[in-house]
Amino acid sequence: MGITERKEREKEIRRESIIDAAQKVFFEKGLFAATMDEIAEAAELSKGTLYLYYRSKEDLYLTVMMRGLEILRVQMERTVRRNEPAVQRMLDLTEMYTRFFDDHRNYFRMFHFFNTPQFHKQVSDDVMRTCDRNNRSLWELMIGVIRSGMDEGTVRTDLDPMEVALIMWSSATTLLMRIDNQYDLFRAKLNIDLHNTLRMSNLMLLESALTDAGREELHAAVHH
């Protein structure tokens, strides 16, 4: 290994250690409360060195968040690549997203960054482009399986695949946020189990996007 290659490897190792430290701090404190000083301390680096690698706290936040996006992408790809009818894969996607939430709740919470555009201006163009590219790959996976359903005759062709994906994703995300923050409240005040509400919502929305043949497949899959 030459000097240049060794230096690049050392830089990459340090970059990963910075991301590890930032992840620890962000998971504990969130974007608002975390500081670059705390991240530098956790990484055992000076703040000046930290800024040599990442221009802002928001750049680091998105970089950590992209670890979560990659985990989600791998799980989604594994689901949509199965040799099953599109309706079954769409149903599996809803269940997979719930499992992701259960297993990686800290990453799920970081996705809320997209809802705070006032912080986007602090993100460098390169990091935002990378994040947008990773995020787009998730949408392409969802849209692809919806189009497969249209080709199979189980998903309505009068609908826009992107709109179907957006509706289902947004609804599930909203209810998962309520589960994260208000599960006990809904259980105590209204005797509602939000996990059941989420399953019902996913099924209702999915059913509304299907043809008669698709609904028959869905009912068979649910009652299997």
ZIBEL-V611520 format. One record per backbone hydrogen bond with DSSP energy under -1.0 kcal/mol. CO is the residue of the C=O (numbers start at 0). NH is the residue of the N-H. Records with the same first field share a line. If there is no record, write none. Layout:
CO = NH ; NH
This chain:
1 = 5
2 = 6
3 = 7
4 = 8
5 = 9
6 = 10
7 = 11
8 = 12
9 = 13
10 = 14
11 = 15
12 = 16
13 = 17
14 = 18
15 = 19
16 = 20
17 = 21
18 = 22
19 = 23
20 = 24
21 = 25
22 = 26
23 = 27
24 = 28
25 = 29
29 = 33
34 = 38
35 = 39
36 = 40
37 = 41
38 = 42
39 = 44
45 = 49
46 = 50
49 = 52 ; 53
55 = 59
56 = 60
57 = 61
58 = 62
59 = 63
60 = 64
61 = 65
63 = 66
64 = 68
65 = 69
66 = 70
67 = 71
68 = 72
69 = 73
70 = 74
71 = 75
72 = 76
73 = 77
74 = 78
75 = 79
76 = 80
78 = 81
81 = 83
84 = 88
85 = 89
86 = 90
87 = 91
88 = 92
89 = 93
90 = 94
91 = 95
92 = 96
93 = 97
94 = 98
95 = 99
96 = 100
97 = 101
98 = 102
99 = 103
103 = 107
104 = 108
105 = 109
106 = 110
108 = 111
109 = 112
110 = 113
111 = 114
112 = 115
115 = 118
118 = 121
119 = 122
123 = 127
124 = 128
125 = 129
126 = 130
127 = 131
128 = 132
129 = 133
130 = 134
131 = 135
132 = 136
134 = 138
135 = 139
136 = 140
137 = 141
138 = 142
139 = 143
140 = 144
141 = 145
142 = 146
143 = 147
144 = 148
145 = 149
146 = 150
147 = 151
148 = 153 ; 154
153 = 210
159 = 163
160 = 164
161 = 165
162 = 166
163 = 167
164 = 168
165 = 169
166 = 170
167 = 171
168 = 172
169 = 173
170 = 174
171 = 175
172 = 176
173 = 177
174 = 178
175 = 179
176 = 180
177 = 181
181 = 185
182 = 186
183 = 187
184 = 188
185 = 189 ; 191
192 = 196
193 = 197
194 = 198
195 = 199
196 = 200
197 = 201
198 = 202
199 = 203
200 = 204
201 = 205
202 = 206
203 = 207
205 = 208
206 = 209
208 = 155
210 = 214
211 = 215
212 = 216
213 = 217
214 = 218
215 = 219
216 = 220
217 = 221
218 = 222
